[in-house]
Amino acid sequence: MAASWQAGLEGRRHAARGGARKRAAGAGARHQLVFVDRLVATLIHLRHDLPHSVLGLLFGVDRSTVTRAIGEIRALLASRGCAVTDRPGLRLHTLADV
């Protein structure tokens, strides 16, 4: 799943730049939350409905970083079929709810 996320991220950046990279891969700012932390923060938010500011405190980053990470990972999870599309707003409490 991480490779799919990385490919999507690079595709969006390519479109925003309007072409190929100007610097080598790996140059520039690093993500403050690695992929696994982004995924864990998203799952905690979806399961326990913790506010983004609380998750920011738990992970040692700003609220806006958590908000961006959750938005990216939720889209990735939905594209992989990990969403309940026919019942929006449903919170899954047990495996039986899936």
N, CA, C and O atoms as a MOPAC input file, in Angstrom:
PM7 MOZYME 1SCF
protein

 N      0.82500 1    -1.18000 1     0.00000 1
 C      0.00000 1     0.00000 1     0.00000 1
 C      0.87700 1     1.25400 1     0.00000 1
 O      0.49300 1     2.27600 1    -0.56800 1
 N      2.03500 1     1.18200 1     0.62500 1
 C      2.92500 1     2.34400 1     0.66900 1
 C      3.41800 1     2.71100 1    -0.72900 1
 O      3.54900 1     3.89200 1    -1.05000 1
 N      3.69000 1     1.71100 1    -1.55500 1
 C      4.16600 1     1.99300 1    -2.91400 1
 C      3.08500 1     2.69800 1    -3.72800 1
 O      3.38000 1     3.61000 1    -4.50100 1
 N      1.84700 1     2.28000 1    -3.55300 1
 C      0.72900 1     2.92100 1    -4.24900 1
 C      0.58200 1     4.37200 1    -3.81400 1
 O      0.35600 1     5.25600 1    -4.64000 1
 N      0.71000 1     4.61000 1    -2.51900 1
 C      0.61200 1     5.97300 1    -1.99100 1
 C      1.74100 1     6.83100 1    -2.54800 1
 O      1.51500 1     7.96600 1    -2.96900 1
 N      2.95200 1     6.29100 1    -2.55100 1
 C      4.11100 1     7.03600 1    -3.04500 1
 C      3.95900 1     7.34700 1    -4.53200 1
 O      4.30000 1     8.44400 1    -4.97300 1
 N      3.44800 1     6.38800 1    -5.30800 1
 C      3.25600 1     6.61600 1    -6.73900 1
 C      2.21100 1     7.70400 1    -6.98100 1
 O      2.38800 1     8.55200 1    -7.85500 1
 N      1.13800 1     7.68300 1    -6.21900 1
 C      0.11400 1     8.72100 1    -6.35000 1
 C      0.64300 1    10.09000 1    -5.98400 1
 O      0.33500 1    11.08300 1    -6.64200 1
 N      1.44100 1    10.13800 1    -4.93200 1
 C      2.04300 1    11.39400 1    -4.49800 1
 C      2.95800 1    11.95300 1    -5.58600 1
 O      2.91200 1    13.14400 1    -5.89200 1
 N      3.77800 1    11.09700 1    -6.16100 1
 C      4.69000 1    11.54500 1    -7.22100 1
 C      3.91000 1    11.98600 1    -8.45600 1
 O      4.30300 1    12.94100 1    -9.12500 1
 N      2.81600 1    11.30500 1    -8.76400 1
 C      1.98800 1    11.69700 1    -9.90100 1
 C      1.37100 1    13.07400 1    -9.71000 1
 O      1.33500 1    13.87800 1   -10.64200 1
 N      0.88300 1    13.34900 1    -8.49500 1
 C      0.31400 1    14.67500 1    -8.21100 1
 C      1.38400 1    15.75700 1    -8.29100 1
 O      1.13500 1    16.85400 1    -8.79100 1
 N      2.56700 1    15.44200 1    -7.79800 1
 C      3.65600 1    16.41900 1    -7.86800 1
 C      4.07000 1    16.67700 1    -9.31600 1
 O      4.34900 1    17.81500 1    -9.69100 1
 N      4.10800 1    15.62400 1   -10.12500 1
 C      4.46800 1    15.77000 1   -11.53700 1
 C      3.45600 1    16.67300 1   -12.23900 1
 O      3.83100 1    17.53900 1   -13.02900 1
 N      2.18100 1    16.46700 1   -11.94800 1
 C      1.14300 1    17.29600 1   -12.56000 1
 C      1.24400 1    18.74600 1   -12.09000 1
 O      1.06000 1    19.67100 1   -12.88100 1
 N      1.53400 1    18.94400 1   -10.81200 1
 C      1.64600 1    20.30200 1   -10.27600 1
 C      2.85500 1    21.03400 1   -10.86100 1
 O      2.79500 1    22.23600 1   -11.12400 1
 N      3.94900 1    20.30100 1   -11.06300 1
 C      5.15600 1    20.90600 1   -11.64200 1
 C      4.99800 1    21.16800 1   -13.12000 1
 O      5.60400 1    22.08800 1   -13.66900 1
 N      4.17600 1    20.35000 1   -13.76700 1
 C      4.03100 1    20.46300 1   -15.20800 1
 C      5.15800 1    19.78900 1   -15.96500 1
 O      5.41900 1    20.12700 1   -17.11900 1
 N      5.82400 1    18.84600 1   -15.33400 1
 C      6.91000 1    18.14500 1   -16.01700 1
 C      7.75200 1    17.33400 1   -15.06200 1
 O      7.34200 1    17.01200 1   -13.94700 1
 N      8.94000 1    17.01300 1   -15.53300 1
 C      9.84300 1    16.15800 1   -14.76500 1
 C     10.47000 1    16.91900 1   -13.59600 1
 O     10.39200 1    18.14400 1   -13.51200 1
 N     11.08500 1    16.16400 1   -12.71100 1
 C     11.77200 1    16.73800 1   -11.55100 1
 C     12.89700 1    17.66500 1   -11.97800 1
 O     13.51100 1    17.48000 1   -13.02900 1
 N     13.15500 1    18.66000 1   -11.15100 1
 C     14.29400 1    19.54100 1   -11.38500 1
 C     15.47200 1    19.14800 1   -10.50000 1
 O     16.62200 1    19.48200 1   -10.78600 1
 N     15.16000 1    18.42800 1    -9.41500 1
 C     16.20100 1    17.92800 1    -8.52000 1
 C     16.07000 1    16.41400 1    -8.41700 1
 O     15.05200 1    15.84100 1    -8.80600 1
 N     17.08000 1    15.79100 1    -7.90400 1
 C     17.07100 1    14.33600 1    -7.76300 1
 C     16.03300 1    13.89500 1    -6.73300 1
 O     15.68000 1    14.64900 1    -5.82600 1
 N     15.55800 1    12.67400 1    -6.88600 1
 C     14.62000 1    12.11200 1    -5.91200 1
 C     15.28200 1    12.08700 1    -4.54300 1
 O     16.45200 1    11.72500 1    -4.41800 1
 N     14.53700 1    12.46800 1    -3.52700 1
 C     15.07200 1    12.49100 1    -2.17400 1
 C     15.52800 1    13.86500 1    -1.73100 1
 O     15.76200 1    14.08300 1    -0.54200 1
 N     15.65900 1    14.78800 1    -2.65600 1
 C     16.03400 1    16.15300 1    -2.29100 1
 C     14.79600 1    16.87800 1    -1.77200 1
 O     13.67500 1    16.54200 1    -2.15300 1
 N     14.98800 1    17.84200 1    -0.92800 1
 C     13.86000 1    18.62000 1    -0.41900 1
 C     13.44200 1    18.18200 1     0.97100 1
 O     14.10700 1    17.37400 1     1.62000 1
 N     12.33300 1    18.73200 1     1.40500 1
 C     11.85200 1    18.49100 1     2.76500 1
 C     11.38000 1    17.05100 1     2.94600 1
 O     10.87500 1    16.42700 1     2.01300 1
 N     11.54900 1    16.54500 1     4.13900 1
 C     11.10600 1    15.19200 1     4.48400 1
 C      9.71700 1    15.26600 1     5.10100 1
 O      9.33300 1    16.28500 1     5.67400 1
 N      8.96900 1    14.17400 1     4.97800 1
 C      7.67800 1    14.09800 1     5.64900 1
 C      7.91200 1    14.06400 1     7.15000 1
 O      8.81600 1    13.38400 1     7.63400 1
 N      7.09100 1    14.80200 1     7.87800 1
 C      7.22000 1    14.77100 1     9.33000 1
 C      6.64700 1    13.47900 1     9.89500 1
 O      7.07400 1    13.01500 1    10.95300 1
 N      5.68900 1    12.90400 1     9.19600 1
 C      5.13600 1    11.60400 1     9.57900 1
 C      5.44800 1    10.61900 1     8.46000 1
 O      5.08300 1    10.84800 1     7.30800 1
 N      6.11900 1     9.53100 1     8.79500 1
 C      6.37300 1     8.50100 1     7.79500 1
 C      5.05800 1     7.80100 1     7.47300 1
 O      4.06000 1     8.00100 1     8.16500 1
 N      5.05400 1     6.98500 1     6.43000 1
 C      3.81800 1     6.36500 1     5.96600 1
 C      3.11100 1     5.57700 1     7.06800 1
 O      1.89500 1     5.68700 1     7.22700 1
 N      3.85900 1     4.79400 1     7.81900 1
 C      3.24300 1     3.96900 1     8.86800 1
 C      2.57200 1     4.84900 1     9.92000 1
 O      1.47400 1     4.53400 1    10.38000 1
 N      3.22000 1     5.94400 1    10.30300 1
 C      2.61700 1     6.85800 1    11.27500 1
 C      1.36800 1     7.51700 1    10.70700 1
 O      0.39600 1     7.72900 1    11.43100 1
 N      1.38600 1     7.84200 1     9.42700 1
 C      0.19800 1     8.41500 1     8.78300 1
 C     -0.95800 1     7.42300 1     8.81800 1
 O     -2.09800 1     7.78600 1     9.11100 1
 N     -0.64900 1     6.17400 1     8.51700 1
 C     -1.67400 1     5.13500 1     8.52600 1
 C     -2.22400 1     4.91900 1     9.93200 1
 O     -3.43700 1     4.82900 1    10.11600 1
 N     -1.34700 1     4.83700 1    10.91500 1
 C     -1.77900 1     4.63000 1    12.30200 1
 C     -2.62400 1     5.80900 1    12.78300 1
 O     -3.65800 1     5.60900 1    13.42000 1
 N     -2.19700 1     7.02400 1    12.48700 1
 C     -2.96800 1     8.20500 1    12.89200 1
 C     -4.35400 1     8.18700 1    12.26200 1
 O     -5.34200 1     8.52600 1    12.91500 1
 N     -4.42700 1     7.79400 1    11.00000 1
 C     -5.72100 1     7.72600 1    10.31500 1
 C     -6.61200 1     6.67000 1    10.94400 1
 O     -7.79500 1     6.91500 1    11.17900 1
 N     -6.05900 1     5.50400 1    11.21500 1
 C     -6.86200 1     4.43600 1    11.81200 1
 C     -7.32500 1     4.80200 1    13.22100 1
 O     -8.45100 1     4.48700 1    13.60400 1
 N     -6.46700 1     5.46000 1    13.98900 1
 C     -6.87500 1     5.91300 1    15.32700 1
 C     -8.00500 1     6.92700 1    15.20800 1
 O     -8.97700 1     6.87500 1    15.96100 1
 N     -7.87200 1     7.84500 1    14.26200 1
 C     -8.91900 1     8.85900 1    14.07300 1
 C    -10.23900 1     8.20900 1    13.66300 1
 O    -11.29600 1     8.56100 1    14.18800 1
 N    -10.17900 1     7.27000 1    12.73300 1
 C    -11.40400 1     6.62700 1    12.25900 1
 C    -12.03600 1     5.74100 1    13.33100 1
 O    -13.26000 1     5.67300 1    13.43400 1
 N    -11.22600 1     5.07800 1    14.11400 1
 C    -11.75300 1     4.13800 1    15.10900 1
 C    -12.21700 1     4.83900 1    16.37700 1
 O    -13.27300 1     4.51000 1    16.91700 1
 N    -11.43500 1     5.80400 1    16.85700 1
 C    -11.72800 1     6.43000 1    18.14800 1
 C    -12.20600 1     7.87000 1    18.03500 1
 O    -12.56300 1     8.48800 1    19.03800 1
 N    -12.21300 1     8.40500 1    16.82300 1
 C    -12.69400 1     9.75600 1    16.55600 1
 C    -11.96200 1    10.81400 1    17.38600 1
 O    -12.56500 1    11.77400 1    17.86400 1
 N    -10.65100 1    10.61900 1    17.54700 1
 C     -9.84800 1    11.62000 1    18.25100 1
 C     -9.67600 1    12.85000 1    17.36700 1
 O     -9.51500 1    12.71600 1    16.15400 1
 N     -9.70500 1    14.03200 1    17.94800 1
 C     -9.47800 1    15.24700 1    17.15800 1
 C     -8.05600 1    15.28000 1    16.59600 1
 O     -7.13400 1    14.68900 1    17.15900 1
 N     -7.90400 1    15.97000 1    15.49300 1
 C     -6.59800 1    16.06200 1    14.84600 1
 C     -5.56500 1    16.71500 1    15.75900 1
 O     -4.38600 1    16.36700 1    15.71100 1
 N     -5.99700 1    17.65200 1    16.58100 1
 C     -5.05100 1    18.32100 1    17.48100 1
 C     -4.48500 1    17.34600 1    18.51600 1
 O     -3.31100 1    17.43600 1    18.87400 1
 N     -5.31200 1    16.42100 1    18.99700 1
 C     -4.83700 1    15.42100 1    19.96400 1
 C     -3.86300 1    14.46300 1    19.28800 1
 O     -2.83300 1    14.10900 1    19.86200 1
 N     -4.18900 1    14.04800 1    18.07200 1
 C     -3.27400 1    13.17200 1    17.33900 1
 C     -1.94900 1    13.88700 1    17.07000 1
 O     -0.88600 1    13.26700 1    17.10200 1
 N     -2.01800 1    15.18100 1    16.80700 1
 C     -0.79700 1    15.95600 1    16.61500 1
 C      0.08300 1    15.92400 1    17.85100 1
 O      1.30400 1    15.80400 1    17.74900 1
 N     -0.53600 1    16.03200 1    19.01900 1
 C      0.22800 1    15.94600 1    20.26600 1
 C      0.83800 1    14.56000 1    20.44800 1
 O      1.98400 1    14.43400 1    20.87700 1
 N      0.07000 1    13.52400 1    20.12100 1
 C      0.57200 1    12.15300 1    20.27100 1
 C      1.77200 1    11.87700 1    19.36400 1
 O      2.71700 1    11.19400 1    19.75800 1
 N      1.72000 1    12.41500 1    18.15300 1
 C      2.78100 1    12.14700 1    17.18600 1
 C      3.84300 1    13.24400 1    17.14500 1
 O      4.82800 1    13.12300 1    16.41600 1
 N      3.65500 1    14.30300 1    17.91200 1
 C      4.65200 1    15.36500 1    17.97800 1
 C      4.71900 1    16.24200 1    16.74100 1
 O      5.78800 1    16.73300 1    16.37900 1
 N      3.56900 1    16.44300 1    16.08700 1
 C      3.51000 1    17.29200 1    14.89500 1
 C      2.34500 1    18.26400 1    15.03800 1
 O      1.56600 1    18.17800 1    15.98700 1
 N      2.23600 1    19.18000 1    14.09600 1
 C      1.15900 1    20.15500 1    14.11500 1
 C     -0.15800 1    19.51700 1    13.66200 1
 O     -0.15900 1    18.50500 1    12.96100 1
 N     -1.26600 1    20.11800 1    14.06800 1
 C     -2.58900 1    19.63200 1    13.69200 1
 C     -2.75600 1    19.58100 1    12.17800 1
 O     -3.35200 1    18.64100 1    11.65300 1
 N     -2.23800 1    20.57600 1    11.47900 1
 C     -2.39700 1    20.61700 1    10.02500 1
 C     -1.67500 1    19.45400 1     9.34100 1
 O     -2.12100 1    18.97300 1     8.29900 1
 N     -0.57000 1    19.00600 1     9.92000 1
 C      0.14300 1    17.85300 1     9.37300 1
 C     -0.71200 1    16.60000 1     9.48900 1
 O     -0.77300 1    15.79500 1     8.55900 1
 N     -1.37100 1    16.43800 1    10.62600 1
 C     -2.25100 1    15.28400 1    10.83000 1
 C     -3.45100 1    15.37200 1     9.89100 1
 O     -3.85300 1    14.36500 1     9.30900 1
 N     -4.01900 1    16.55200 1     9.73900 1
 C     -5.16900 1    16.73000 1     8.85700 1
 C     -4.81600 1    16.34000 1     7.42500 1
 O     -5.58300 1    15.64100 1     6.76300 1
 N     -3.67100 1    16.78500 1     6.95200 1
 C     -3.22800 1    16.45600 1     5.59600 1
 C     -2.97700 1    14.95500 1     5.46400 1
 O     -3.36200 1    14.34700 1     4.46500 1
 N     -2.33900 1    14.36200 1     6.46000 1
 C     -2.03400 1    12.93300 1     6.41500 1
 C     -3.31600 1    12.10300 1     6.38600 1
 O     -3.41800 1    11.14600 1     5.61800 1
 N     -4.28600 1    12.46200 1     7.21200 1
 C     -5.53900 1    11.71200 1     7.25900 1
 C     -6.27500 1    11.82600 1     5.93000 1
 O     -6.83400 1    10.84200 1     5.44400 1
 N     -6.27800 1    13.00000 1     5.34700 1
 C     -6.92900 1    13.16900 1     4.04600 1
 C     -6.29800 1    12.31000 1     2.96600 1
 O     -7.00000 1    11.71300 1     2.15100 1
 N     -4.97200 1    12.24600 1     2.96000 1
 C     -4.27400 1    11.44000 1     1.95800 1
 C     -4.51100 1     9.94800 1     2.17400 1
 O     -4.76800 1     9.21400 1     1.22000 1
 N     -4.42700 1     9.50500 1     3.41400 1
 C     -4.55100 1     8.07500 1     3.69700 1
 C     -5.99600 1     7.60600 1     3.54300 1
 O     -6.22800 1     6.48700 1     3.08400 1
 N     -6.97200 1     8.43400 1     3.91400 1
 C     -8.37400 1     8.04000 1     3.71700 1
 C     -8.67000 1     7.82600 1     2.24300 1
 O     -9.37800 1     6.88700 1     1.87900 1
 N     -8.13300 1     8.69000 1     1.39400 1
 C     -8.32600 1     8.51600 1    -0.04900 1
 C     -7.66900 1     7.22200 1    -0.52400 1
 O     -8.22300 1     6.50600 1    -1.35800 1
 N     -6.49000 1     6.92900 1     0.01100 1
 C     -5.80000 1     5.69800 1    -0.35900 1
 C     -6.58400 1     4.47300 1     0.10800 1
 O     -6.73500 1     3.51100 1    -0.64500 1
 N     -7.07900 1     4.50400 1     1.33400 1
 C     -7.87000 1     3.38100 1     1.85000 1
 C     -9.14100 1     3.18500 1     1.03200 1
 O     -9.52700 1     2.05300 1     0.73900 1
 N     -9.78400 1     4.27300 1     0.66900 1
 C    -11.01000 1     4.17800 1    -0.12900 1
 C    -10.72100 1     3.58700 1    -1.50700 1
 O    -11.51600 1     2.80600 1    -2.02800 1
 N     -9.59200 1     3.95700 1    -2.09300 1
 C     -9.24900 1     3.41800 1    -3.41000 1
 C     -8.91600 1     1.93400 1    -3.34300 1
 O     -9.02600 1     1.22600 1    -4.34400 1
 N     -8.51100 1     1.45900 1    -2.16800 1
 C     -8.19900 1     0.04500 1    -1.98000 1
 C     -9.40400 1    -0.75900 1    -1.52500 1
 O     -9.28900 1    -1.95800 1    -1.27000 1
 N    -10.56300 1    -0.11200 1    -1.41900 1
 C    -11.77700 1    -0.81900 1    -1.03900 1
 C    -11.98000 1    -0.93900 1     0.45400 1
 O    -12.73200 1    -1.80700 1     0.89900 1
 N    -11.33900 1    -0.10200 1     1.23800 1
 C    -11.46100 1    -0.16100 1     2.69400 1
 C    -12.40300 1     0.92200 1     3.19900 1
 O    -12.07900 1     1.63400 1     4.15000 1
 N    -13.55100 1     1.04900 1     2.57600 1
 C    -14.52600 1     2.05100 1     2.99000 1
 C    -15.91900 1     1.44800 1     2.87600 1
 O    -16.15300 1     0.54900 1     2.06800 1
 N    -16.82400 1     1.94100 1     3.67700 1
 C    -18.21500 1     1.51100 1     3.60900 1
 C    -18.95300 1     2.60300 1     2.84500 1
 O    -19.44600 1     3.56500 1     3.43500 1
 N    -19.02400 1     2.44500 1     1.53100 1
 C    -19.55900 1     3.51400 1     0.69300 1
 C    -21.07800 1     3.60000 1     0.71200 1
 O    -21.63700 1     4.67800 1     0.50900 1
 N    -21.75300 1     2.47600 1     0.95200 1
 C    -23.21300 1     2.51100 1     0.90900 1
 C    -23.83500 1     3.02900 1     2.19800 1
 O    -25.03600 1     3.29800 1     2.23800 1
 N    -23.03800 1     3.17200 1     3.25300 1
 C    -23.54900 1     3.69500 1     4.52300 1
 C    -22.59800 1     4.76000 1     5.05900 1
 O    -21.80900 1     4.48000 1     5.96200 1
 N    -22.66000 1     5.98100 1     4.51800 1
 C    -21.74800 1     7.02900 1     4.99000 1
 C    -22.02000 1     7.37900 1     6.44900 1
 O    -23.16500 1     7.37700 1     6.90100 1
 N    -20.97300 1     7.67200 1     7.15800 1
 C    -21.10300 1     8.03500 1     8.56400 1
 C    -21.10700 1     6.84700 1     9.50900 1
 O    -21.13100 1     7.02700 1    10.72700 1
 N    -21.08300 1     5.63400 1     8.96700 1
 C    -21.09100 1     4.44200 1     9.80600 1
 C    -19.74700 1     4.28300 1    10.49400 1
 O    -18.70100 1     4.33200 1     9.84700 1
 N    -19.77500 1     4.09200 1    11.80100 1
 C    -18.55200 1     3.79800 1    12.54300 1
 C    -18.53600 1     2.31600 1    12.84400 1
 O    -19.48300 1     1.78200 1    13.42100 1
 N    -17.46900 1     1.65500 1    12.45700 1
 C    -17.34900 1     0.22200 1    12.67000 1
 C    -16.79200 1    -0.02900 1    14.06500 1
 O    -15.70700 1     0.44200 1    14.40800 1
 N    -17.54600 1    -0.77800 1    14.86500 1
 C    -17.13700 1    -1.04100 1    16.24100 1
 C    -16.55800 1    -2.44300 1    16.41500 1
 O    -15.68300 1    -2.65600 1    17.25400 1
 N    -17.04200 1    -3.38700 1    15.63200 1
 C    -16.55500 1    -4.75900 1    15.73300 1
 C    -16.33100 1    -5.31100 1    14.33700 1
 O    -16.72800 1    -4.69600 1    13.34700 1
 N    -15.69600 1    -6.46800 1    14.25800 1
 C    -15.50300 1    -7.10500 1    12.95900 1
 C    -16.83000 1    -7.51000 1    12.33600 1
 O    -16.93600 1    -7.59300 1    11.11200 1
 N    -17.83900 1    -7.76100 1    13.15300 1
 C    -19.14900 1    -8.13100 1    12.62900 1
 C    -19.78900 1    -6.97900 1    11.85600 1
 O    -20.62100 1    -7.21000 1    10.97900 1
 N    -19.40900 1    -5.74000 1    12.17400 1
 C    -19.95900 1    -4.58400 1    11.46600 1
 C    -19.42400 1    -4.47800 1    10.04500 1
 O    -20.03300 1    -3.82700 1     9.19600 1
 N    -18.29200 1    -5.11300 1     9.78800 1
 C    -17.69800 1    -5.05500 1     8.45700 1
 C    -18.49500 1    -5.94700 1     7.57300 1
 O    -18.19000 1    -6.07200 1     6.38600 1

